[in-house]
Every structure is written in structure tokens, then in C-alpha cells.
Amino acid sequence: MPHAKLDRSEIFAKMPVRSAVLRQILPAIASQMTALIYNLADTYFVGRLDDPNQTAAVTVATAAFLMLTAISNLFGVGGASVISRLLGKERAQEAKKASAFSFWYALISAAVFSVIVTVMRDPILRLCGAKDEYIEFARGYAFYTLIIGAIPTVLTNVLANLVRSEGSAAAASIGVTIGCIINIVLDPIFILPWGFNMGAAGAGAATAISNFCGLAYFIVYMVKNRRTSVINLSIKGLAATEHAKDVLGIGFPSAIQYALTVVAVSAQMNFVSQYGGEAVAAVGITKKLDQLPLFFSIGIANGLLPLIGYNYAAGNLERTERAFRFGSMISLGFAVLCVMVYEIFAPDLARLFIENAKTVDYAASFLRRMVLAMPCMSVCYPLIVKFQAMGKAKASLIVSVLRKGVIDIPLYFLMDSLVPLYGCMWVQPIVDTVSLIAAVFINHAIIRELKKTESISSPSAE
């Protein structure tokens, strides 16, 4: 245990800020980029069938799949924030209890979700925008990803966050990457005619198997490092509820953001589905492409979380701010580069996924509109995670709900009535811009209050 503690202290508290940030974010970015590739692989190989209905099926089922991300973040982000702050206060035994609680209640929640989808699969898919032409394909994809794969998907993501929270960013990245690589290898085998010829259902099966493999890696890692790691899988975690309020309070804004994303995406799908399977397939392709800057920003935010949480808890506000600013600059620069590439090469990028001319035209037009405010998102997302790392649940919740649910759903009705179909694609840029403005104001207020508290406490400390 002392050795692991020394490593965390060296990375989080002593290493030069830029070196510490890069050490944390580079593995996290790598794992997110690999995850992006495997997300793209599903759409790419299903698109090789040149059947817009199968691509549309994966698109609508993926909306429901976001609920698994919501559950993962409830316990993964919440648990990681609590663990990093406990480590900053040198309370390793309490961190163990928080990790065990996060693991077991994530497992139970995933199991309950799987049962709910088993009973209500068709109504859920209908709510996500599935139509008669492709609901059968969506059923197959959902069976493997939402029913069979619910528990391994959630636990793999939760454990990645928990492992990263104690400074083991590389180990977390390896676990995520293993699953992603397996998914990429299995996709063509399960989807295409020369393999098992399962189509959209094959994409779901490959995803489920890959997440089982990722989970197996983390279980082996936990067992191997049980003496040095604070990440604990003891069944006693079911009774270790003293950190439940903090874990759930911090994880809830992230979870609600993804839960509301399901609602927002479902609303968008219902508007777009009026215009046919090609339009729905085009939205699916667009959303896969605009995930590149999003996943990059998520990787940076995930890498920053334990670093910010540890230093904030240790009372080192200057190091906290310097780490955040450096990470955000990298995120912003990459997002700007992506926008430039997408605006220039939109049709060519869409054509990578499908040859259907109408779908390509839709996708290129959608992409050029939807990515315009990606630079806003690239700073807003790290700000949300910064609030979570600092234990500022209320601030995180306000910005999370602004990003998904409060503004976008009413805007879909307004924009679709003003500019049918294409108006829906302006909603995300508007929402991202408004959310960033709110997040910047909230962040400024938090920093001002912290500096005020420091100035008041300094004289007495002397």
C-alpha cells in the first residue's frame, strides 16, 4: 500500500502540472479514441450492407444504449470523484469502501435495466424512433447490447473510472482498449455475408462479447493488485453505504445528462423518421462522426478528474486551475481542427459509411450544421467534470441539464417547424453555446468564492 500511495502523490501533487496532465489524459484519450473506432466500426460494417434500414436500426437502438452510459457514470464518475478526493485527504480505507459500493450497486442497477428491457423492448425502441421498416433489426441489436451485454458494459466502464481515479490511467486505458479491439475484429465476422451474416444483430453480439472481455481484464487486474490498489470488489460493498450520498450526488448530474440525451436523441429521431430511413441513417452516420471531438474531450475530462479532485481536496487550488486550463486548451484546439476538416470533407466522410446517394447527401448537410459549436462542447464538458471532481454537484447538474433536456427538446419543435428536417440539426450547436456560457459564469463564481475563502482563512493560518 505505501508504494501505491507514493505513486499517487508523485503524479497528483509533485509532478510538474503539464507532465501530470499528459500522464493522466493521454491514456484516457487513447482509450476513448479506441472506443470511438469501435463505435464507428458498428456503423461502418453495417453500412457495408448498403441497407439504410439496418443502419437506421443501429442508430435508434444506440439511443437506448446511452442509458447504460448513464448508469456507468452514476457510479463510475461519482465513485471516481469521491475516491480521488478521499485519497487527497489520505483516507485510503474510506476510498476502498466507496469503490466497493460503486461496483456492487452498478452491477445491481445494470441487472435491473436488463430485466426492464427484456420486458419492454419494443415500447422502448418505439420511443427511440424505431419504425416498422427496421424495428426487427433494432430488436436484434438491442437483445445483445441492452439485455445480454448490460452488466459487462456498465461494469467495464465503472471499473475504468475507478482504476483511473487512483492514478492508474494506463491500466484503465488497457482495459477499455482490449474490449474495443476485440469488437473491431468481431464486427465484420458477425455482420457481413461472408461471416455469420447477422447484420445489425451481429454488431450487437460483437459489442456484448467485447465488453465481457473488457470486464474479465479488470477483474484479473483487481485480483492481481488487491494489496496495493484501493479499488475493492468485496461483497461488503453492499453494506458500505456511508459514501452513497456523495457518490450518487456527484454521479447523478452525469447520469441525468446521458438519460436526458436518450430523450433528446429519441425526440430528434422521431422528427427525422418522418423523412424516411435514409434520413435516420444519415443522422446515425453524423452522430458517429461528431463523436471524434466529443470522445477526445471526454478522454481529457476523465483524465483530469482524479488530478483535479485530489488537488482540490488537498487545498491546492492553483495546481487545480493550472491542470484544468492546460487540459481544456488541448481539448479546444482539437475540436477546432475537427470542425475545419468536417466542413471541407463532409461528403467524403459520409461516403466512408454508406454508398446510398440520398443518405450521403443528408449526412453531409447534417454534419456541417451539427459540428459548428463543437469548440464550445470541448470546453463545456471538461467544466462539467471539473465541477464533479470538486464535489460541486449542483453546478454540475445545472450545466448537464442545460446541455440535454431543458433547451434542446423545445428547440426541436421550434426549429423543425421553422426549417423542416434541417432545423433539427441546428439544435445541438445552439445548446452547446448556451451551456458553455452558463458553465463559464458558474465556474467564475466558484473560483471567486474559493479565493475569498482562502483570503479569509490565510490570516488565521499565519
N, C-alpha and C positions, 0 to 999 in steps of 0.2 A: 503493500500500500504506500509506504513512503516514497518509493521510486515513481509511482504514478502521480503522486501529489507534486513532486518536484517537476515532472514534465509539464503538468498543467500550469504551475506557477511560472515556469520558464516561458511558455508560449503566451499565456494570457497577460502576465504582469511585467515581465522583464525584457522580452524580445523587442527590438525596435518595431514601432507601430506598423509600418508598411510591410515588414517581414512577417509579423504576426498575422496581419490581414491576409497576405498572399498565402501563407501556410494554411490558413483556415478556408479561404474561399476557392483556391484552385482545385482541390479535390472535390469540393461541393459543386463547383461549376462543371467539372468533368463528369460527375455522376448525373447532373441534370442534362447535360448535352447527350449523354448516352441514353438517358430516359427519353429525351426528345426524339432521338433517332429511332428508338423502338416504337414510339407513338406514331412517328411518320411511317414506319415500316408497315403497320397495320393498314393505314390508308393507301400507301403505295402499292402493296401487293394485292389488296382487294381491288384497287383501281386498275391493275393489270388485267382484270377480268372484263374491263370496259363495260361494266353494268352499273349505271348510276344508282339503281335501286339498292344494290349491295353496299355501295359507298354511303348512300343516304342512311342505310340501316346502322352502319357503324357510327355514323355521326349522331343519330338520335340516342342510341344506346350509350354512347360515351357521355352524354349529358347526365344520365343516371349514375354512371361510373364515378362522376365527381363527388357523389355522396360518400364514397369510400375515402376520398381525399379529405373530406370534411371530418370524418371520424378519425382518420390518421392525424390530422392537425390538432384536433381537440386534445388528444393525449400526447402526441409527439411534440408539437410546438409548446403546448402547456408544460409538459414534463421537462423538456429541454430548458425552458426558461427557468423553471424552479430549480432544477439541478445545477445549472451554471451559477445562479445566484447563491445557492447553498454552498457551493464549492468556493465562491468568492469570500464567504464568511467562514470557511474552513469547517464546515459541518458535513463531513463525508457520510456519516452514518444516516443522517436525515436524507441525504441525496439518494442513498440506496433504497430507502423506503418509498420515496417519490417515484423512483424508476419502476419498482415492483408494482406499485399502484397503477401507474400508467400502462404497463404491459398487460396486466390481467383485465383491467376494465376496458381496454381497447379490444382485447380478444372477445369479451362478452358482447360488447357493442357490435362488433363485426358479425358475430354469430346471429344476433337478433336481426340485424339488417338482412342477412342471407335468408332467414326464415320469412321475413316480410316480403322480399322479392319473390320467393318461391310461391307464396300465396297470391300476390298481387302483380305478377309480372306484366300482364297485358295492360291493365289500367295505368301502371307506371310508364310503360313505353308509349302509350297513347298520350299521356300528359307531356311527355318529352317530344311529341310531334310525329310519332310513327303513324304512317298511313297504311291502308290495306295492301298497297302495291309492294311494300317492303317490310311489313311487320313480322313476317315469318323469318326473314333474315335477321331482324333485330332480336327475335326470341332466341335464336341460336347463339348469337354473340353474348347476349345478357346471361344466358344459362351458365356459360363458362366463367365470365368475368364477375358477375354480380352474385351468383349463387355458389358455385364451386370455388371460385377464387377470392371471395370476400375476405376471409380470415387471413390467408397468406399475404394478400395485397396490403391490408391495413397494418399487420404486424411488421412486415418488412419496412414500411415507411416509418412507423413509430420507432422501431429499433435503430434505424438510420439516424433519426433525430436525436435519440438518447445517447447513442455512441458518440455522435459529433459534439454533444453538449459537454463532454468531459475532455475534449481536446483531441479525440481520435478521428479527425476528419478524413484521413486516408483510409482507415478501416471502414468507415461508413460509406465512402465512395466505392470501395471494392465490392461491398455487399450489394449496392444498387446496380453497379456495373455488371456484375455476374448475371443477375436476372435479366438485364436489358440485352446483353449479348446472346443469351440463350433464346430470348424472344425473337430477336432478329434472325437467328439461324432457323428457328422452327417455323416462322411465318410462311415462307414460300412452300415448305413441306406440307403444312396443314391447309393452306389456302388454294394453291394453284392446281390445275388439272393433272399435271404430271406427278403430283404428290397424292395426298389424301382427298383433294378436291372438295374441301368442306366450305370454301368460300368465306363469308363473313364469320360463320361459326368457328372456322379454323383459326381466324385471327384471335377470337376469344379464348380458344383452347390453348394456343401458344402463350398468350398473356398469363393465363392461370398457372400453367406449368412453370413459366419463368419466375413467377412470384413465389411459388413453392421452393424453388431452388435458392432464391434470394433469402427467404426465411431460414432455410437449412444452414446457409452460411452464417447468419447472425447467431443462430442457436449454438453452432460449433464455436464461434468466436466468444460467446458469453461463457461457455463451459471452460474453454481454454484460458480465459483471462479472469476467471471468477475471483482470484486472490488479489488482483491489482485494480480491477475495474469497480466503479461504484454502480454500474448498471447491474441490477439484480433481478432475477426472474423467480424469486421464491414465491411459493403459493401463499405465503403470509401477506403478500401484497394485497390480497382480497380484504384483509382487516386493517391494512395500513392507510387509513383514511384521513390522517391528520393534515396531509398536504392536498387533499382532494379539492378543497375550495380554491386554493391558489392555482393548482394545475388546470382545473376546469375554467376558472375565471380568466386565466391568460389564454388558454386554448380556445375558448368559446368564440372570440372575435374572428379568429382564423377559420374556425369550423363554420360559423354562420356565413362568412364571406363565400365559402365554397357551396354551402347549402343554398344560399341565395343565387349563386351562379347557376345552379341547376334550374332554379325558377326562371332566371333571366334567359338562359340558353333555350329552355323549353318554350318560353314566350316567343323568342326570336324564331325558333324552328316552326312554331305554329303559324307565324306570319309568313315565313318564307315558303312553307309547304303548300301554300295556296298557288304557288307558281310552278309546281312540279318537282319531280325527283332530281332533275338536273340542278335546280337552284339549291336544293337541300344539300346535294353532293358538293356543290361549289362552296357552300358555307363550311362544310366539313374540311375541305381542302384548305380554305383560307385560314380556318382556325388552327390547323396543323402548322401552317407556315408562320403565322404570327406568334406561335409558341416559342420560336427561337429566341427573340429578345426577352420574352416573358420568363422562360426557363433559365436563361442566363441571369436575369435579375433575381429569381428565386434562389439560384445557387449562391449568389453573392450574399443575399439576405440570410440564408440558412447558415452560411459560413460565419457571418458577422454575429449571429445571435449569441452563441456562448461567450464570445470575446466581449461583447457589449454587456451582457448580463453579469459576467464575472467582475469586470472593472467597475461597473455601476455599483454593485453590491460592496465592492472593496473601497468605494468612495473616491475613485479616480475618474472624475468627470472629464478632465482634459483628455485623457487617453481614450475614453469612451467616444468623445466627439471626433477626435482625430481619426480613429478607426472607421467611424461611420462615414465621415466625409470622403476618405480615400476610397472606400468600397463603392460609395454612390457615384463618384466620378468615373470609375471603371464601368459601372452599370450604364450610366448615361451615355458615355462615348460609344459603347457597343450598340445601344438602341438607335442612336443617330445613324450609325453606319448601316444598320439593317433597314431603316426607312429608305435610305438612298437606294440601296440595292433592290428593294421590293418595288419602288416606284418605277425604276428603269426596266426591270426584268420580270414584271408580274405575269405576263402571258407564258413566258418560257418556264417559269417556276410551276405554274398551274399545270402545264403540259407534262411535267415530270410524273404527275399522278394519274392522269387520265387523258385519252385522246379525243373523247367526245367534244366536238367543237363548241356546242352550246354551253356545256359545263365549263369549259376553259374560258370562254368569254365572260360568263358570270363571275368565275373565281378571280380573274384578273381585275375586273371592276370592283369587286368586293374588297380585295386585298388592298388596293390603292387607297381606298377610303378608310378601312379599319385600322391601318397601322400608323396613321398620321400623328396620333398622340402617344405612340409607344415611348418616346422620351419621357413623357410625364409619368407613365406607369413605372419606368425604370428607376425613378427616384421615389415614387409613392410607395411601392411595395417594400423596399428596404426601410422606409419610415415606419410602416405598419409593424414590421418585425422588430424594429428598434423599440417601439412602444411596448411590444410584448416582452422583449428581453429585459426591459427596465421594470416590468411588472405594472405598467400603465394600461390596465385592461380597458378602462373607459375610453381613453384616447384611441386605442387600437380598434375598439368596437365601433366608434363613431365613423372613422375613416373606412373601415371594412364594409359597413352597411351602406355608406355613401357610394363605394365602388360597385357594389352589387345589391340591387333590390329597391333602394329608395328612389333613385333617379332614373335608372335605365328602363324599368318596366313601363312607367308612364310615358317615357320618351319613345318607346317602340310604337305605342298607339299614335302619338303625335306625328312622329317622323314618317311612319308608313302612310298616314293619311295625307301628309304633305307631298311626299315623294314615294309612291308605291314601290315596294321591294328595296330599292336602293337607299331609301331614307333610313331603314333599319341599320345600315352599315355605318351611319354617322353617329350612332348612339354611343358606342364604346369610346371614340375619341372625345366626345363631349364629357362623358362620365369621368374618364381618366384626368382630364384637365381640371374639372371641378374638384375631384378628390385630392389632387396634388395641392391645390390652393388651400383647401381645408387642412391637410396634413402639415403643410409648412407653417400655418398660423398656430396650430396646436403644438407643434414641436418648439416653436419660438417661445410660446407661453411656458412650456415645461422647463426649458433651459433657463429662462429668466427666473422662474421660481426656484430652481435648484441653485443658481448663483446667488440669489437673495438669501437662501437658507445658509449657504456656505459663508457669506459675508457676516451673517448674524452670529454663526457659531464660532467663527475664527477668533474673535477677541477672547472669548471664554476659554478656548482651547489653549491660547497663549498664557 
